[in-house]
Amino acid sequence: MRRTRSYLPSNIAALKDALRACKGEQVTIIMTSSGQSCPSCHSKEEIVARHLRTEGFDAPFVVSYGATFEQTANVARFHDEPYLLDLFRQTQAQVLRPMVRHKVAPLEKLPSFVQRIFDEETLALPTAYAGLIRSHMVRGRGGGGRDAELMKLTGGGTDERARGDIFAIAEVGALRAACRRRKEEGAEQPWRLGHPSHPATLYTTTQDIGPLAMAECQWAGVSEIVSVRYSHPNADRQQTQEAPWLANREFFRIIAGHGYNSAESAIKVVRDPNFANLAQKAWRQKLDKEGDGSLYNGAQAGIMNRDDLTRMRKLYAGIPLSAG
């Protein structure tokens, strides 16, 4: 058995090296997690498994987790479940006010500052492009000396996956750039790009939004994704396809509609009911010591529809390890 951490490009490369070294042997890839995966992590697990298949690594891919969403919320006060419930309800066409709204809008109908961002040079790029716009109030800049709301491009991104980071789609690149900029500006919570008084919108050339982009926007507090519709010979090349051999719409259903271990899944999800749950206890201690301000603790825990929650939990329970 060889061990490697996941997600970082260097670690995924190390995993592939380990698989090459085991050529001809019967191998199973096991990714372990202290808690149940949020939609962002679940998307990345599926992407890793599918990426490995494109390179000829067909070993079974198993994700094993310990604490459920509910246990993690109770012990660590970390709230991942609302993210999945929000996406799940979107696949069921039951959500009127999603965490992240999505709309398609013609470029010529968008504000002039957005049109300037999506100019001829941007539309000629060989990959998708996304830009994160934040609003902020500036004192005394409005008419009559009133405060004015200004819109600012906080981060832009293109598809960088060819450089080795298989999650570096344009939309994620824009979010990363915006978070880096906020950190450089000294923001107390640079990961929180949006706020009720300072909403954030992601504009992208991608028309069919996948679960990774949507889930990452949830985490960053982005309130809206706008797919910019335009006519250009390059338009077909500027569409993000998050997972190999799979349309974003179908990938969205695999992550947030079909449940774990569906026929379309590239991974098998199991749960260890005897897990000690030490990570959640350590996080709770850290939270009690440092406070909520310096740590990201998931979505705001609001009221969740009990019927939707029950149906979703049945689909996303994971196979008990003893039965796997």
KOLKOL-257620 format. One record per residue (C-alpha): x, y, z. Coordinates in steps of 0.25 Angstrom, whole numbers, plus 5000, padded with zeros to 4 digits. Layout:
// residues N
XYZ ...
This chain:
// residues 324
500050005000 500550144996 500050275002 499950404995 499150534998 498050584988 497750704980 499050774979 499650754965 500950704971 500150604979 499350554968 500650534960 501150454971 499950364971 500150344956 501550304959 501150204970 500150144960 501250134949 502050064959 500949964962 500749934948 500249784946 499749784961 498349784966 498149924971 497050004978 497150154980 496650194994 496450334997 496150355012 495450475018 495050515032 493750555028 492650545017 493050625004 492450755001 491950774986 493350844983 494150724988 493250624982 493350684969 494850684970 494850534974 494050504962 494950584953 496250524959 495650384956 495250414942 496550484939 497350364943 496450284933 496850374922 498250334925 498050184925 497950164940 496650084942 496850044956 495550044965 495450184972 494850184986 494550304995 494450265010 493950365020 493650365035 492750475040 491450505033 491050645030 490150645042 491250595051 492150705046 491150815049 490850765063 492350745067 493150845059 491950945056 492450935041 491250935031 491450865018 490150805017 489350935012 490250945000 489850804995 488450824999 488450954990 489050884978 488150754980 486850844980 487350904967 487450774961 485950744966 485550884960 485050914974 485851034978 485351184976 486551254983 487851174981 489051214988 489651244974 488751294963 489151264949 488651334937 489051354922 489051494917 489451554903 490751634904 490151754898 489051754909 490151754920 490651884927 491751954919 492851914929 492551774927 492551794912 493951854913 494451734920 493951634910 494551714898 495051664885 496451624891 495751544902 494751474893 495951434884 496651354896 496751204893 496051164906 494851204914 495051334922 494351374935 494351504943 493951534957 493251664959 493051724973 492251844977 492751944987 492352074993 493152194991 492852315000 492552444994 492652394979 491152404976 490352524971 490252634982 491352564990 490552444993 491252304994 491352234981 491352084978 492552044969 492751914962 494151864961 494851744954 495451674966 496051554958 496051494944 496451354940 496651264928 496651114927 498051074932 497850914933 498850894922 499950934932 499650814941 498550864951 497350784947 496350874955 496851004949 495651034940 495451184937 494351204947 495251154958 496451234953 495551364955 495151324969 496651294973 497151424967 496051504974 496351434987 497851464986 497551614983 496651624995 497751565003 498851654998 497851775001 497851725016 496351675016 496051595029 495351485022 495951485008 495251355004 493851425006 493751504993 492251534994 491451605005 490051655005 490551795005 491651764995 491051654985 492051584976 491651534962 492451434953 492351464938 492851354929 492851314914 492351174919 490951154916 490651014923 491151034938 491750904944 491650864959 493150904962 492951044958 491551054965 492050994978 493351084978 492451204976 491651154988 492851144997 493351284993 491951354995 491751394980 490251424979 490151404963 490851344951 490551414938 490851334925 491151434915 490551404902 491251464889 491451434875 492951404871 493651294863 494351254876 493151234884 493151084884 494651084889 494251164901 493351064908 493851004921 493650844922 493950814936 494150664935 494650584924 493650524914 492550584921 491550704919 491450794930 489950774931 490150624933 491350644943 490450734951 489350624952 490450524956 490950614968 489650674973 488450584967 488750444966 489350414980 490650334983 490950214976 490050234964 490350154951 490950284945 491950304957 493350284955 493650264969 493050174980 492750244994 492750175007 492650215021 493350165033 492350165045 493450135055 494250265051 494750335063 494450475058 495650535064 495850645053 494450705056 494750715071 496150775068 495450875059 494350915070 495550935079 496251025069 494951105067 494651125082 496051175083 496151265070 494751305068 493851305056 494551425049 495851355045 495351225041 494351175030 493251095035 492351065024 491051115020 490151195029 489251095036 487851135032 486551055032 486550945022 485350875017 485150745025 484550665013 485650705004 486750675014 486250535017 486250495002 487550555000 488150485012 487650355007 488350374994 489650425000 489850335011 491050245006 491150095008 491550055022 492950005021 492649865027 491649845015 492649905005 
